[in-house]
Amino acid sequence: MKKKIALFTLVIFVTITLIFLIKYIYYTSNYISSNAGFVKTNSLTYLSFKEDGKINYLPFKAGDRIKKGNLVASL
């Protein structure tokens, strides 16, 4: 009986661990972090500034589509 409980506990633990691992992999593959914030992409995209500073111009809102060449933000 103790072996069944231990096996059941192990299966539950492994299942929960796998769920969190899959969510972590999904999150890190779809969200790229930079000094400017987070961007959800279908492909790898890097955002960065040459210098640190406070963003003073941000013409887009969350969910807006951005085309190549658009100014995303300025410091």
The 8 nearest C-alpha neighbors of each residue, nearest first, counted from 0:
[[1, 3, 2, 4, 5, 6, 7, 8],
 [2, 0, 4, 3, 5, 6, 7, 8],
 [1, 3, 5, 0, 4, 6, 7, 8],
 [4, 2, 6, 0, 1, 5, 7, 8],
 [5, 3, 7, 1, 6, 2, 8, 0],
 [4, 6, 2, 8, 3, 7, 1, 9],
 [7, 5, 9, 3, 8, 4, 2, 10],
 [6, 8, 4, 10, 9, 5, 3, 11],
 [9, 7, 5, 11, 6, 10, 4, 12],
 [8, 10, 6, 12, 7, 11, 13, 5],
 [9, 11, 7, 13, 12, 8, 14, 6],
 [10, 12, 14, 8, 9, 13, 15, 7],
 [13, 11, 9, 15, 14, 10, 16, 8],
 [14, 12, 16, 10, 11, 15, 17, 9],
 [15, 13, 11, 17, 16, 12, 10, 18],
 [16, 14, 18, 12, 17, 13, 11, 19],
 [15, 17, 13, 19, 14, 18, 20, 12],
 [16, 18, 20, 14, 15, 19, 21, 13],
 [19, 17, 15, 21, 20, 16, 22, 14],
 [20, 18, 22, 16, 17, 21, 23, 15],
 [19, 21, 17, 23, 18, 22, 16, 24],
 [20, 22, 24, 18, 23, 19, 17, 25],
 [23, 21, 19, 25, 20, 24, 26, 18],
 [24, 22, 20, 26, 21, 25, 19, 27],
 [23, 25, 21, 27, 26, 22, 28, 20],
 [26, 24, 22, 28, 23, 27, 21, 29],
 [27, 25, 23, 29, 28, 24, 30, 22],
 [26, 28, 24, 30, 29, 25, 23, 31],
 [27, 29, 25, 26, 30, 24, 31, 43],
 [30, 28, 26, 27, 39, 40, 25, 31],
 [31, 29, 39, 27, 38, 26, 28, 37],
 [30, 32, 38, 37, 33, 29, 39, 27],
 [33, 31, 37, 36, 30, 34, 38, 35],
 [32, 34, 35, 36, 46, 47, 37, 31],
 [33, 35, 36, 47, 32, 48, 46, 51],
 [34, 36, 33, 47, 46, 37, 48, 32],
 [37, 35, 33, 34, 32, 38, 46, 31],
 [38, 36, 32, 31, 30, 33, 39, 35],
 [37, 39, 30, 31, 40, 36, 32, 44],
 [40, 38, 30, 29, 37, 31, 41, 44],
 [41, 39, 42, 29, 38, 43, 30, 44],
 [40, 42, 29, 43, 39, 44, 28, 30],
 [41, 43, 40, 44, 29, 39, 28, 30],
 [42, 44, 40, 45, 41, 31, 29, 28],
 [45, 43, 42, 46, 40, 31, 38, 41],
 [44, 46, 47, 43, 31, 33, 32, 38],
 [47, 45, 33, 44, 35, 48, 34, 32],
 [46, 48, 33, 34, 35, 45, 49, 50],
 [47, 49, 50, 51, 46, 34, 35, 74],
 [48, 50, 47, 51, 52, 74, 46, 34],
 [51, 49, 48, 52, 74, 47, 53, 34],
 [52, 50, 48, 49, 53, 34, 74, 54],
 [51, 53, 74, 50, 54, 48, 55, 73],
 [52, 54, 74, 55, 51, 73, 35, 56],
 [53, 55, 74, 73, 56, 52, 72, 57],
 [54, 56, 74, 73, 53, 57, 72, 52],
 [57, 55, 73, 72, 54, 58, 74, 71],
 [56, 58, 72, 59, 71, 55, 73, 54],
 [59, 57, 56, 71, 72, 60, 70, 73],
 [60, 58, 57, 63, 61, 71, 65, 64],
 [61, 59, 63, 62, 58, 57, 64, 71],
 [62, 60, 63, 59, 64, 38, 39, 37],
 [61, 63, 60, 64, 59, 39, 65, 38],
 [64, 62, 60, 61, 59, 65, 58, 66],
 [65, 63, 62, 66, 59, 61, 60, 67],
 [64, 66, 63, 69, 67, 71, 59, 68],
 [67, 65, 69, 68, 64, 70, 71, 63],
 [66, 68, 69, 65, 70, 71, 64, 44],
 [67, 69, 66, 70, 65, 71, 72, 64],
 [70, 68, 67, 66, 71, 65, 72, 58],
 [71, 69, 72, 68, 73, 58, 57, 65],
 [70, 72, 69, 57, 58, 59, 73, 65],
 [73, 71, 57, 56, 70, 54, 58, 74],
 [72, 74, 56, 54, 55, 57, 71, 70],
 [73, 54, 55, 53, 52, 56, 72, 51]]
